[in-house]
């Protein structure tokens, strides 16, 4: 009886720890999914030296800009955003680098309206 109660307590503790612990990827960033205005950091925002995908999200009147890391998924998607702003949904690992939010996307698509 004491053994089963002890084992149940350990299992419950581990489950609580798993629920409370945030999801972090190997790079140390937090995994997020965002939907916002996708645009080119060079052509639309004039903030980057080279073309780079950027997603701007507005929440409670405050605009947050996510700079997409130049990986294969981001590069292949760039033609959708270079000359035109579109609603997009992205999932990936987010971390702050030099005061900017960088998102390494694992999934990037036009938002469903």
Secondary structure as the mmCIF struct_conf table of DSSP 4:
data_model
#
loop_
_struct_conf.conf_type_id
_struct_conf.id
_struct_conf.beg_label_comp_id
_struct_conf.beg_label_asym_id
_struct_conf.beg_label_seq_id
_struct_conf.end_label_comp_id
_struct_conf.end_label_asym_id
_struct_conf.end_label_seq_id
HELX_RH_AL_P HELX_RH_AL_P1 UNK A 2 UNK A 20
BEND BEND1 UNK A 21 UNK A 21
HELX_LH_PP_P HELX_LH_PP_P1 UNK A 22 UNK A 23
STRN STRN1 UNK A 24 UNK A 24
TURN_TY1_P TURN_TY1_P1 UNK A 26 UNK A 27
BEND BEND2 UNK A 28 UNK A 28
HELX_LH_PP_P HELX_LH_PP_P2 UNK A 29 UNK A 29
STRN STRN2 UNK A 30 UNK A 40
TURN_TY1_P TURN_TY1_P2 UNK A 41 UNK A 44
BEND BEND3 UNK A 45 UNK A 45
BEND BEND4 UNK A 48 UNK A 50
STRN STRN3 UNK A 53 UNK A 59
TURN_TY1_P TURN_TY1_P3 UNK A 60 UNK A 61
STRN STRN4 UNK A 62 UNK A 68
HELX_LH_PP_P HELX_LH_PP_P3 UNK A 69 UNK A 69
HELX_RH_AL_P HELX_RH_AL_P2 UNK A 72 UNK A 77
HELX_RH_3T_P HELX_RH_3T_P1 UNK A 78 UNK A 80
TURN_TY1_P TURN_TY1_P4 UNK A 81 UNK A 81
BEND BEND5 UNK A 82 UNK A 84
STRN STRN5 UNK A 86 UNK A 97
TURN_TY1_P TURN_TY1_P5 UNK A 98 UNK A 99
STRN STRN6 UNK A 100 UNK A 110
HELX_LH_PP_P HELX_LH_PP_P4 UNK A 111 UNK A 112
#
